Amino acid sequence: MLQKLPYRYRVLALLCSLTTLTYLDRICISIVGVRIKSEFALTNGQFGWVLASFSLAYALFEIPSGILGDKIGPKALFIRIVLLWSLFTALTGLATGLFSLILIRFLFGVGESGTYPNCMIVISRWFPVQEIGRSLTWVGIGSQIGSAIAPLIIIPIAVSFGWRAPFYVNAAIGVIWVIICYTWFQNFPAQMKKISPKEVQYIESNCRFSNSHHHIPWKVILRNRNLWALMLMYFCCQWANYFFVAWMPVYLVEGKHFSENGMKNIVFTLFIVGIIGFLVGGFAGDLLVRRKGLCFGRRFVGMFGLGICGLLIFLAAILPQSNLVAFCLIAANGFFSFGVMVSYAVCTDIGRNNAGTVTGAMNFFGQMGAFFLAIIFGKIVDVTHNFDYPLFVVALVMLTGSLLWLAIDPLKQVSLKEDVIKPVILNV
């Protein structure tokens, strides 16, 4: 059966496993966050800086990693990314206090930066235009799978062997992935062994990548107003994402007084619903693009998903019953997942050969949003002694991000003419 599966879908499985491992490693510190805070006597503000150090490093190195992937290909970047993040994941288990945690998590962010820009490069080279939506869906689903299975793996290991042990296990899994990528994956379809000439021709004649297009310096790309709207929208939407991934386990245990086992079940359910959100969002996005056009399809999915997510987070902040709060947050992540991956589709729409660079620029702003959320959430809790107040801020930022979709036009491709960015209308 595997032999009948088109090679591009096998590549998609590799990307899905990559994003699964990305979030399995990323959420690990949050799942054991209460234990780490207790051992090192950290305040919420100090733990916020531990979480923020990852986002800051990830943001700073995201654009260079996207540019490098566009120039030398994603395979080398994937190997660098996973080897470095596995190293610093393992070193997290050797941390001795606040300073070492901040330093190691910063270096972990350096290592993991570039994952999604280089995934977008693979999508632009390996998949026809009409399959981009469903392909991005599975890239996004990987993040939800990693986040969903994380508590099922991490909490039993932490209970049995201490909070440090899960970091060593995750690091070993990353090394196995690198071996598979190095021995099997290639940058272009034509370079892959055993792929049929028919599939290569089909991909190359319908994908976003073109040998005739030039690479655009990221400094020039950043002059594009359309891209600025995209980047600011992503800055907003990552406030919710990083709350779910980084702060929510602590929020549930210390803010809503769930047990560690109760937190595990809620986190698992939340990200399983996220998988459903990605599937529905990918299907709805492709359907709307076919029936209503590229611009309406992209905008509606993004605006609707982020807007409903913001409203549900607002409800979670004002409801007194813990079970209803958990329900609202689970549903909020479902709608977030419904709308978030369309932003990556826009990166391939307007970026083409520069999909990695455009995605890197967008994700830079997204990770800066995560950086501010990580710090502000902990600071507000320490000052007010209330875990609900930061949710009002997150809800407001998400609603702002929803409205920014009105300024995003996926029909305007980023191009370079006489060192000036001009829109090029795409034929879709």
C-alpha positions in Angstrom: 0.0 0.0 0.0 2.9 2.4 0.8 4.3 1.8 -2.7 1.0 3.1 -4.2 1.1 6.3 -2.1 2.4 9.3 -4.1 5.9 10.4 -2.9 4.7 13.9 -2.1 2.3 12.4 0.5 5.2 10.5 2.0 7.1 13.8 2.2 4.0 15.3 3.8 4.1 12.6 6.5 7.8 13.6 7.2 6.7 17.2 7.6 3.8 16.2 9.9 6.2 14.2 12.0 8.6 17.1 12.2 5.9 19.5 13.5 4.7 16.8 15.9 8.2 16.6 17.4 8.5 20.4 17.4 5.5 20.8 19.7 6.3 17.7 21.7 9.6 19.3 22.7 8.2 22.9 22.9 5.3 22.0 25.3 7.4 19.8 27.5 8.6 22.6 29.8 5.0 23.8 30.2 3.7 20.4 31.2 6.3 20.1 34.0 6.2 23.9 34.6 4.6 23.6 38.1 7.3 21.1 39.1 10.1 23.3 37.8 8.6 26.4 39.5 8.5 24.5 42.8 12.0 23.1 42.6 13.7 26.4 41.8 11.2 28.6 43.7 10.3 30.7 40.6 7.6 33.4 40.5 5.2 33.5 37.6 7.1 36.5 36.2 10.4 34.6 36.4 8.9 31.5 34.7 7.5 33.9 32.1 11.1 34.9 31.2 12.0 31.2 30.8 9.2 30.8 28.3 9.9 34.1 26.7 13.6 33.4 26.1 12.7 30.6 23.7 10.3 32.9 21.7 12.8 35.7 21.5 15.6 33.5 20.1 13.1 31.8 17.8 12.0 35.2 16.5 15.5 36.6 16.0 16.7 33.7 13.9 13.5 32.9 12.0 14.2 35.3 9.1 17.8 34.2 8.6 16.7 30.6 8.7 14.0 31.2 6.1 16.4 33.0 3.8 19.0 30.3 4.1 16.4 27.6 3.4 15.4 29.5 0.2 19.1 29.6 -0.9 20.5 26.1 0.0 17.4 24.0 0.4 15.4 22.8 3.4 17.1 19.4 3.9 20.3 20.9 5.4 18.2 23.3 7.6 16.0 20.5 8.9 19.1 18.5 10.0 20.6 21.5 11.7 17.3 22.5 13.3 16.5 19.1 14.8 20.1 18.3 16.0 20.4 21.6 17.8 16.9 21.5 19.4 17.6 17.9 20.5 20.8 19.0 22.1 19.3 21.8 24.0 16.2 19.8 24.9 18.5 17.3 26.6 20.5 20.2 28.3 17.2 21.5 29.7 17.1 18.4 31.9 20.5 19.5 33.4 19.4 23.0 34.4 20.3 24.2 37.9 18.3 27.3 38.3 16.7 30.4 36.7 19.8 31.6 34.8 20.6 28.3 33.2 17.0 27.7 32.3 16.8 31.1 30.5 20.1 30.5 28.7 19.3 26.9 27.6 15.8 27.8 26.4 17.2 30.7 24.5 19.6 28.4 22.7 16.7 25.9 22.2 14.9 28.7 20.4 17.9 29.3 18.2 18.0 25.7 17.3 14.3 25.3 16.5 14.0 28.5 14.5 13.3 28.0 10.8 11.1 24.9 11.1 8.0 26.4 9.6 9.6 28.6 6.9 11.4 25.5 5.6 8.2 23.5 5.8 6.7 26.1 3.5 9.6 25.8 1.1 8.9 22.1 0.9 5.2 22.7 0.3 6.0 25.3 -2.5 8.4 22.8 -4.2 6.6 19.5 -3.7 2.8 20.2 -4.0 0.5 21.5 -6.7 -1.3 24.7 -6.0 -4.6 22.9 -5.6 -3.2 20.7 -2.8 -1.6 23.5 -0.8 -4.5 23.9 1.6 -4.8 20.2 2.6 -1.0 19.9 2.8 -0.7 22.8 5.2 -3.5 21.3 7.2 -1.4 18.2 7.9 1.6 20.4 8.7 -0.6 22.1 11.3 -2.1 18.9 12.5 1.4 17.8 13.5 1.7 20.6 16.0 -1.7 19.5 17.6 -0.6 15.8 17.6 2.6 16.7 19.4 0.8 18.9 21.9 -2.0 16.3 22.5 0.3 13.3 23.1 2.8 15.4 25.2 1.0 15.1 28.5 0.3 11.4 27.9 4.0 10.8 27.5 5.6 13.5 29.7 3.5 13.3 32.9 3.9 9.5 33.5 7.7 9.8 32.9 7.9 12.9 35.2 5.9 11.1 37.9 8.1 8.0 37.7 11.5 9.5 37.1 11.3 13.3 37.8 10.7 16.3 35.6 14.1 16.1 33.9 13.7 12.7 32.3 11.1 13.7 29.6 13.7 16.1 28.1 16.2 13.3 27.6 13.5 11.1 25.9 12.4 13.8 23.6 16.0 14.5 22.6 16.6 10.9 21.6 13.4 10.9 19.4 14.8 13.9 17.6 18.0 12.2 16.7 16.1 9.3 15.2 14.1 11.8 13.0 17.4 13.3 11.8 18.7 9.9 10.6 15.5 9.3 8.6 15.6 12.8 7.0 19.3 12.5 6.1 19.0 9.1 4.5 15.7 9.6 2.6 14.5 13.2 2.0 15.6 15.4 -0.9 15.0 19.1 -1.6 13.3 18.6 -5.0 11.0 15.9 -6.4 13.3 15.1 -9.3 16.1 14.3 -6.8 14.1 11.6 -5.0 14.8 8.0 -5.7 12.0 5.8 -7.0 9.6 8.7 -7.6 7.8 8.3 -10.9 8.6 10.7 -13.8 4.8 11.3 -14.1 4.5 12.5 -10.6 7.6 14.8 -11.0 6.1 16.3 -14.1 2.7 16.8 -12.4 4.3 18.5 -9.4 6.7 20.8 -11.3 4.1 22.0 -13.7 1.6 22.9 -11.0 3.6 24.0 -8.0 4.3 27.5 -6.7 8.1 27.2 -7.2 9.6 28.4 -10.5 13.2 28.4 -11.7 12.6 31.7 -13.5 11.8 33.6 -10.4 14.5 35.5 -8.5 15.1 35.5 -4.8 14.2 38.8 -3.0 16.2 40.2 -0.1 14.2 40.2 3.1 14.9 43.9 3.7 13.1 44.6 0.4 10.3 42.3 1.2 9.6 44.2 4.4 8.6 47.3 2.5 5.5 45.5 1.2 2.3 46.8 2.9 0.4 43.5 2.2 3.1 41.6 4.1 3.1 44.0 7.0 -0.7 43.3 7.4 0.1 39.6 7.4 2.9 40.0 9.9 0.9 42.1 12.3 -2.0 39.6 12.1 0.3 36.8 13.0 1.8 38.8 15.8 -1.7 38.9 17.3 -2.7 35.3 16.7 0.4 33.9 18.4 -0.8 35.3 21.7 -3.5 32.7 21.9 -1.2 29.9 20.5 1.5 30.5 23.1 -1.0 30.7 25.9 -2.3 27.3 24.9 1.2 25.8 24.5 3.2 27.6 27.2 0.9 29.0 30.0 -2.2 26.9 30.0 -0.9 23.9 32.0 0.2 26.2 34.8 -3.1 28.2 34.4 -5.2 25.1 34.9 -3.3 23.7 37.9 -2.6 27.0 39.8 -5.4 29.2 38.5 -8.3 26.8 38.2 -7.0 24.2 40.7 -7.2 21.2 38.5 -5.1 18.2 39.5 -2.1 17.3 37.4 -4.1 14.4 36.0 -7.1 16.6 35.3 -4.8 19.1 33.5 -3.4 16.2 31.4 -6.9 15.2 30.2 -7.9 18.8 29.4 -4.7 19.5 27.4 -5.1 16.3 25.5 -8.7 17.1 24.6 -7.9 20.7 23.7 -5.3 19.6 21.1 -7.4 16.7 19.8 -10.1 19.3 19.1 -7.4 21.4 17.4 -6.8 18.5 15.0 -10.5 18.6 14.1 -10.2 22.4 13.6 -7.3 22.0 11.2 -9.1 19.4 9.2 -12.3 21.5 8.9 -10.3 24.7 8.2 -8.3 23.1 5.5 -11.4 21.6 3.8 -13.4 24.8 4.2 -10.5 26.9 2.9 -10.1 24.8 -0.3 -13.8 24.8 -0.8 -14.2 28.5 -0.4 -11.2 29.2 -2.7 -12.8 27.1 -5.4 -16.3 28.7 -5.0 -15.6 32.3 -3.9 -12.1 32.9 -5.1 -8.7 33.0 -3.4 -9.1 36.4 -1.6 -12.5 35.6 0.0 -11.5 32.1 0.9 -8.3 33.0 2.6 -9.8 36.1 4.4 -12.9 34.3 5.7 -11.2 31.3 7.2 -8.6 33.5 8.9 -10.9 36.2 10.2 -13.7 33.7 11.4 -11.2 31.4 13.2 -9.3 34.1 15.0 -12.4 36.1 15.8 -14.4 33.3 17.4 -11.2 32.2 19.3 -10.9 35.6 20.8 -14.6 35.7 21.9 -14.3 32.2 23.6 -11.1 33.3 25.4 -13.1 36.3 26.7 -15.8 34.0 27.9 -13.2 31.8 29.7 -12.0 34.9 31.6 -15.5 35.9 32.9 -17.0 32.4 33.7 -16.7 31.3 37.3 -17.1 27.6 36.8 -13.8 25.8 36.1 -15.4 23.1 33.9 -17.0 25.8 31.6 -13.7 27.6 31.4 -12.0 24.4 30.3 -14.8 23.9 27.7 -14.4 27.5 26.3 -10.6 27.1 26.0 -10.9 23.7 24.3 -13.4 25.2 21.8 -11.1 28.3 21.4 -8.2 26.2 20.3 -10.5 24.4 17.8 -11.4 27.8 16.1 -7.8 29.0 16.4 -6.7 25.8 14.5 -9.5 26.4 12.0 -8.0 29.8 11.0 -4.3 29.8 11.6 -2.8 27.8 8.8 -4.4 29.9 6.1 -1.7 32.5 7.0 0.9 30.0 5.8 -1.1 29.4 2.6 -0.9 33.2 2.0 2.9 33.0 2.4 3.1 30.5 -0.5 0.5 32.6 -2.5 2.5 35.8 -2.3 6.0 34.4 -1.7 6.4 31.7 -4.4 10.2 31.1 -4.6 10.6 33.3 -1.5 8.1 31.3 0.6 10.7 30.6 3.2 11.7 34.2 3.5 8.1 35.5 3.7 7.2 32.8 6.2 10.3 33.7 8.3 9.3 37.3 8.3 5.7 36.5 9.3 6.8 34.0 12.0 9.3 36.5 13.4 6.4 38.8 14.3 4.4 35.8 15.5 7.2 34.8 17.9 7.6 38.4 19.1 3.9 38.2 20.0 4.6 34.9 21.9 7.5 36.7 23.6 5.3 39.5 24.9 2.5 37.1 25.9 5.0 34.9 27.9 6.2 37.9 29.9 3.0 39.9 30.3 0.9 36.9 31.4 3.2 36.1 34.3 3.6 39.8 35.3 -0.2 40.3 35.4 -0.7 37.2 37.5 2.0 38.3 40.0 0.6 41.8 40.3 -3.1 40.9 40.5 -2.8 37.4 41.9 -5.5 36.4 39.4 -5.0 34.1 36.4 -8.1 35.3 34.6 -7.0 39.0 34.0 -4.4 38.1 31.4 -7.0 36.4 29.3 -8.8 39.7 28.7 -5.6 41.0 27.1 -5.3 37.8 24.9 -8.9 38.1 23.8 -8.5 41.7 22.8 -5.3 41.0 20.8 -7.0 38.1 19.0 -9.9 40.2 17.9 -7.5 42.8 16.6 -5.7 40.1 14.6 -9.1 38.9 13.2 -9.8 42.4 11.8 -6.3 42.7 10.2 -7.4 40.0 7.8 -9.4 42.7 6.0 -6.0 44.3 4.9 -4.4 41.0 3.6 -4.6 40.3 -0.1 -3.3 36.9 -1.2 -3.6 37.9 -4.9 -0.7 40.3 -4.6 2.6 38.5 -5.1 5.8 40.0 -3.6 8.2 40.8 -6.5 11.4 42.9 -7.1 11.5 45.5 -9.8 14.1 48.2 -9.8 14.6 47.6 -6.1 11.0 48.5 -5.4 8.2 46.2 -4.2 5.2 46.2 -6.6 2.2 43.9 -6.4 1.8 41.3 -9.1 -1.7 40.0 -9.6 -1.7 36.2 -9.6 -3.8 34.1 -11.9 -5.5 31.5 -9.7 
